[in-house]
């Protein structure tokens, strides 16, 4: 059974600070996805990481993937209040168009 | 920009009743999915659908659940006899079905409340 673990599950930080969210998964996979969810809303695709060493950046967010370590990170640089949300990582098991297995999510609060 | 749509946004039903949740995937996408999210918990995969048949389903997707693509645009999830524990947000998603990139696009969700 594929397991996806995120940590921390809850993070409160101040604007201007940097932090990293970690996502570990239990099986071989070359594809990892990061989603953002605002309260009561749907999931918004942030990053698609398709190979070992992949790094993607969008604004203050940067995601990376190490398939050998089965680890992805989401790094937040100089956080701003608008980034407050829950962030999920997700993995698909076999390739193709499988259902995604999600982590429990990291609830991020950025205080002014 | 094309998006996945879902109706209704909120459905309230009595335990034991049947409900049908509706989704319109992005028009040129080939794979369709249902997920659920119990309040405050993680998103859980239910079922994937391709070429008019189920391609994968999870342990959650038991005989009480069924999916259908009744026409060229709608994708439905039916729960035959709802239970209290079926209360959750149900998300539909679709993907282009490219072998190298399974990016799934999610709809706004239907909040199902079973009383």
Interface residues (C-beta under 8 A of the other chain):
Chain A: X31 X33 X35 X41 X42 X43 X44 X45 X48 X50 X88 X90 X92 X95 X96 X97 X98 X99 X100 X101 X102 X103 X104 X105
Chain B: X30 X31 X33 X35 X41 X42 X43 X44 X45 X46 X47 X48 X50 X55 X56 X58 X91 X95 X97 X99 X100 X101 X102 X103 X104 X105 X106 X107 X108 X109
